[in-house]
Amino acid sequence: QTAGLPNVTILATGGTIAGTGATSTTTVGYTAATVGVQALIAAVPEITKVANVTGEQVFQIASENMGNEQWLILAKRVNALLAQPNVDGIVITHGTDTLEETAYFLDLVVKSRKPVVVVGSMRPSTALSADGPINLYNAVNLAGSPAAVGKGVLVAMNDQIHAARDVTKANTTTADTFRTAELGMIGYIQGGKPFFYRDVTRKHTVDTEFDISKLDALPQVDVAYAYANVGDVAVKALVAAGAKGLVHAGVGNGSLPAKTKPALVAARSQGVVIVRSARVGQGIVARNGEANDDQLDFVVSDTLSPQKARILLMLALTKTNSTKEIQRMFYTY
Ligand SMILES: NC(=O)CC[C@H](N)C(=O)O
């Protein structure tokens, strides 16, 4: 422990940042989640000069296998650590496929203003120009920075800082895949130092109404994806499988295809909460725009992507079944 340096805990969950390939040119077809947290830290000795770093292996998985169960375990560990006076910030290493979802979940349930930074990489640790080490170095600097306090959960990738709510993985394989397209990233990390240019306006962390401390499970919420020629098979199957909430990833401004709508109306009449989202990726789904939400008793997702609307709807359903209240939450978080 070096006096004067921030104390940062790295919670490792797997992903490509902990991945290894057969050769230095193996950038696809490698194995994710093989390198342990101590080896990750040892590979970037520079971080021990900027923080007192402690590592914990929480999971060792590819992030396509991340789920509600893991989120509850992770969030409880983050909250426990941040409640300790000797922890100044947390870095979570994570696969990139669902990184934005974990970040947004934590953004809604972490009860601390201390920095929480989620980081991954696109190239495995064995690859030429692996991006994991620089991303980890940047993330540790960010998590130890007073400038990151109170900003909500942050995603640090590719020298950029993104807010959890709005960032998305936007390219299958390139290193610049994390983008906050229209709303914009909130800062850069240059020379290990964060520079912020914007703030998030939506409530997060200590200002949300969600408390997962006593929860062992979350309500079942699924996503039904729309496309030309879609019918009602997916909606009916998801409801039959026990969904308490459904996010409809509609076309355009969240439009409801005529062959899908009756199944959604039937689901609502059985108590399933329906959130109209859009597969477009940008923009506000207008309430009472492409559907009469007041009459149908549906909720709109505002600008949340379907996968993030699913997270907010799960948490909303832990508090209420009122669509009016849930709509308020979608305009608040
Ligand atoms: N770049 C990555 O991290 C992708 C690896 C893996 N599919 C994961 O999300 O964990």
Ligand as a Chemical Component Dictionary entry (heavy atoms), coordinates in Angstrom:
data_LIG
# 
_chem_comp.id                   LIG 
_chem_comp.type                 NON-POLYMER 
_chem_comp.pdbx_formal_charge   0 
_chem_comp.three_letter_code    LIG 
# 
loop_
_chem_comp_atom.comp_id 
_chem_comp_atom.atom_id 
_chem_comp_atom.alt_atom_id 
_chem_comp_atom.type_symbol 
_chem_comp_atom.charge 
_chem_comp_atom.model_Cartn_x 
_chem_comp_atom.model_Cartn_y 
_chem_comp_atom.model_Cartn_z 
_chem_comp_atom.pdbx_ordinal 
LIG N1 N1 N 0 -14.411 -8.942  -27.081 1  
LIG C1 C1 C 0 -15.034 -9.716  -26.219 2  
LIG O1 O1 O 0 -14.921 -9.543  -25.022 3  
LIG C2 C2 C 0 -15.928 -10.788 -26.780 4  
LIG C3 C3 C 0 -15.647 -12.129 -26.131 5  
LIG C4 C4 C 0 -16.870 -12.795 -25.557 6  
LIG N2 N2 N 0 -17.853 -13.106 -26.545 7  
LIG C5 C5 C 0 -17.411 -11.981 -24.397 8  
LIG O2 O2 O 0 -18.237 -11.128 -24.555 9  
LIG O3 O3 O 0 -16.984 -12.227 -23.312 10 
# 
loop_
_chem_comp_bond.comp_id 
_chem_comp_bond.atom_id_1 
_chem_comp_bond.atom_id_2 
_chem_comp_bond.value_order 
_chem_comp_bond.pdbx_ordinal 
LIG N1 C1 SING 1 
LIG C1 O1 DOUB 2 
LIG C1 C2 SING 3 
LIG C2 C3 SING 4 
LIG C3 C4 SING 5 
LIG C4 N2 SING 6 
LIG C4 C5 SING 7 
LIG C5 O2 DOUB 8 
LIG C5 O3 SING 9 
# 
